Amino acid sequence: MAKPNKRLMLFITPLIIFMILVVMFFMRLGKPTEINTSRLVGNPLPSLSLPLLSDTTRTITKADFPDTPFILNVWGSWCLTCHAEHPFLLKLHEQGIPIIGVNYKDELSEALAYLNKNQDPFVYSVQDFTGDFALDLGLMGAPESYVVGTDGIVYKHIIGEIGEKNWAGIQRCLTAVADNGLSDAKKIKACHKDDS
């Protein structure tokens, strides 16, 4: 019985690993948005004390959040996917959906110029220049959004842009979170119905 050639094995093993990674990469293409059951789902939103983007002398905390379920959206003027998402966020704003913006690692002047040029869909936007709050969220990249209840609990984490393709599920989640007759577990279940 012949022993495998060590040189051949040293060549083939990395090649196989590389091919598996390439296949995994191409399988991920075409899936721009991912609904993620992150460590935050079912837990309180991390504490924050961040300057208001439009008035950096004013600090925003969780006490300033809306008294209805809302979307927390992490964005940046440098983020191309955020640019693609922006018109849909404006549409949601027109429908009265409260969205809190977290401007992530952006220059203040560039963020303000972007909102002035493209309109502002946010109830307000805070500046996370250092990215510390985003780290507390477990951010993987912008844009990312979170459905948050009036109790401060995160019920859904959306990686990627919010748009027509995933809005029905997010809207269902906002409706469930607003239902005070549902337990947190049932709200989370409703928020993740049909997620794959």
C-alpha positions as a printed Julia matrix, in Angstrom:
196×3 Matrix{Float64}:
   0.0    0.0    0.0
   1.49   3.31  -1.07
   1.86   6.13   1.45
   0.43   9.5    0.39
   3.07  11.86  -0.83
   3.62  14.5    1.9
   4.31  17.23  -0.64
   1.11  16.45  -2.47
  -0.86  16.55   0.8
   0.74  19.89   1.75
  -0.47  21.28  -1.57
  -3.92  19.69  -1.67
  -5.03  20.48   1.9
  -4.76  24.3    1.59
  -6.27  24.11  -1.89
  -9.32  22.25  -0.57
  -9.71  24.74   2.3
  -9.44  27.63  -0.16
 -12.06  26.09  -2.45
 -14.45  25.63   0.47
 -14.01  29.3    1.44
 -14.64  30.41  -2.16
 -17.84  28.36  -2.3
 -18.99  29.83   1.03
 -18.25  33.35  -0.24
 -20.29  32.87  -3.41
 -23.15  31.32  -1.46
 -23.28  34.52   0.64
 -23.49  36.76  -2.45
 -27.03  37.74  -3.28
 -28.01  37.81   0.38
 -27.63  41.52   1.19
 -29.72  41.48   4.33
 -29.59  39.05   7.17
 -31.91  38.85  10.13
 -29.71  37.94  13.03
 -30.65  36.59  16.41
 -27.82  38.43  18.13
 -26.87  38.31  21.77
 -28.92  41.49  22.25
 -32.26  39.99  21.23
 -34.34  39.59  24.37
 -31.97  41.82  26.35
 -31.93  45.54  27.15
 -30.29  47.91  24.73
 -26.87  48.88  26.14
 -26.68  52.13  28.08
 -25.63  55.15  26.12
 -24.73  58.75  26.68
 -23.94  60.22  23.27
 -24.03  63.74  21.83
 -26.92  64.71  19.63
 -25.69  65.04  16.07
 -27.48  68.34  15.48
 -26.43  69.83  18.85
 -23.33  68.21  20.33
 -23.8   70.13  23.59
 -26.87  67.99  24.29
 -26.39  64.39  25.44
 -28.92  61.65  24.67
 -29.57  58.69  26.96
 -32.12  55.87  26.94
 -34.46  58.16  28.92
 -34.84  60.22  25.73
 -36.12  57.3   23.63
 -39.65  57.39  22.18
 -42.54  56.01  24.24
 -43.46  53.67  21.37
 -41.48  50.81  19.79
 -38.83  52.2   17.46
 -36.02  51.3   15.1
 -32.43  52.09  16.09
 -30.46  52.48  12.85
 -26.64  52.56  12.72
 -25.48  54.54   9.69
 -22.62  56.59   8.26
 -22.29  59.14   5.48
 -19.35  57.06   4.18
 -21.51  53.89   3.94
 -22.76  53.14   0.4
 -25.39  50.66   1.61
 -26.65  53.34   4.01
 -27.08  55.63   0.97
 -29.17  52.91  -0.72
 -31.26  52.44   2.44
 -31.85  56.15   3.05
 -34.85  56.71   0.7
 -36.7   53.82   2.36
 -36.0   55.28   5.81
 -37.44  58.59   4.59
 -40.57  56.73   3.49
 -40.86  55.15   6.96
 -40.39  58.57   8.56
 -43.27  59.93   6.45
 -45.41  57.02   7.72
 -44.63  58.01  11.31
 -42.28  55.12  12.13
 -39.88  56.42  14.81
 -36.23  55.85  13.87
 -33.3   56.82  16.08
 -30.05  57.22  14.17
 -26.63  56.25  15.48
 -24.05  57.95  13.3
 -21.1   55.57  13.36
 -17.46  56.71  13.14
 -18.26  59.7   10.97
 -16.97  63.25  10.83
 -19.62  65.55  12.29
 -19.51  67.96   9.34
 -19.87  65.13   6.79
 -22.78  63.53   8.67
 -24.64  66.84   8.95
 -23.97  67.68   5.3
 -25.3   64.28   4.26
 -28.55  64.75   6.21
 -28.95  68.33   4.97
 -28.53  67.19   1.36
 -30.62  63.99   1.56
 -33.18  64.89   4.27
 -33.27  63.52   7.79
 -35.42  60.43   8.47
 -34.52  60.27  12.17
 -36.4   61.46  15.23
 -32.85  62.37  16.2
 -29.42  61.01  15.5
 -26.58  60.63  17.98
 -22.89  60.64  17.18
 -20.85  57.52  18.01
 -17.54  58.91  16.8
 -15.42  56.4   18.74
 -17.6   53.41  17.88
 -17.82  52.33  21.54
 -21.63  52.16  21.56
 -21.58  50.21  18.3
 -19.19  47.73  19.93
 -21.65  47.37  22.82
 -24.34  46.59  20.23
 -22.12  43.92  18.67
 -22.12  45.82  15.38
 -20.72  43.93  12.4
 -20.95  46.84   9.96
 -23.24  49.61   8.81
 -26.09  49.69   8.25
 -27.54  47.62  11.03
 -30.86  48.17  12.75
 -32.58  47.04  15.91
 -36.27  46.93  16.8
 -36.53  48.2   20.38
 -39.58  48.17  22.64
 -40.67  50.87  25.08
 -39.16  48.66  27.77
 -35.72  49.09  26.15
 -35.58  45.42  25.11
 -34.14  44.57  21.69
 -36.57  42.32  19.8
 -34.93  42.1   16.38
 -31.5   42.76  14.88
 -31.28  43.43  11.15
 -27.88  43.24   9.45
 -27.85  45.19   6.2
 -30.32  47.63   4.76
 -33.99  47.92   5.56
 -36.06  47.87   2.38
 -39.1   46.44   0.63
 -37.73  42.88   0.83
 -37.59  42.72   4.63
 -40.01  45.45   5.69
 -43.05  43.17   6.19
 -41.21  41.16   8.85
 -39.91  44.29  10.57
 -43.37  45.86  10.52
 -44.85  42.65  11.98
 -42.21  42.86  14.72
 -43.03  46.5   15.54
 -46.72  45.58  15.78
 -46.02  42.61  18.08
 -43.71  44.66  20.29
 -46.45  47.3   20.69
 -48.9   44.62  21.91
 -48.72  44.87  25.71
 -50.75  41.66  26.0
 -47.87  39.57  24.64
 -45.03  38.21  26.74
 -41.45  39.05  25.73
 -41.0   35.47  24.49
 -44.07  35.75  22.22
 -42.9   39.13  20.94
 -39.5   37.67  20.06
 -41.16  34.69  18.38
 -43.39  37.01  16.32
 -40.35  39.1   15.38
 -38.51  36.06  14.06
 -41.36  34.25  12.32
 -40.2   33.19   8.85
 -36.57  34.19   9.52
 -34.13  31.83   7.91
